[in-house]
Amino acid sequence: MDLQDQLKNLFPDHKPEETEEIEQETSTYWLQDEPIICKYEKRKGKPITLLEGYNGADSDFKKLTKDLKTFLGVGGSYKKEIIIIQGDYRDKIMAFLKEHGFSVKRVGG
């Protein structure tokens, strides 16, 4: 006997409420025609991934940076219209951006 049956035995007159399915909000970004440039660099011996060429609003920069950092589970920031992600995650970042409708261009090795 599972929990539902036990509850029906305890409360025979109870009618369960219909639950509405909550739609997940898909984060939408401002899409552009030009591709975002994905670069790899080393600064002070540490690998970083740079995303240049995104010309959305400041709030879109924050949102995109936060979503990328959450998706990858790493640190990062954005400064002077460049998104900086700690580590070499070019392939994952490019897949994430393509999934969200961006065109991406890989620069460097």
HELIX and SHEET records of a PDB file:
HELIX    1   1 LEU A    3  LEU A   10  1                                   8    
HELIX    2   2 ASP A   58  LEU A   72  1                                  15    
HELIX    3   3 ARG A   90  GLU A   99  1                                  10    
SHEET    1   A 5 GLY A  76  LYS A  79  0                                        
SHEET    2   A 5 ILE A  82  GLN A  86 -1                                        
SHEET    3   A 5 LYS A  46  GLU A  52 -1                                        
SHEET    4   A 5 ILE A  36  ARG A  43 -1                                        
SHEET    5   A 5 VAL A 104  ARG A 106  1                                        
END                                                                             
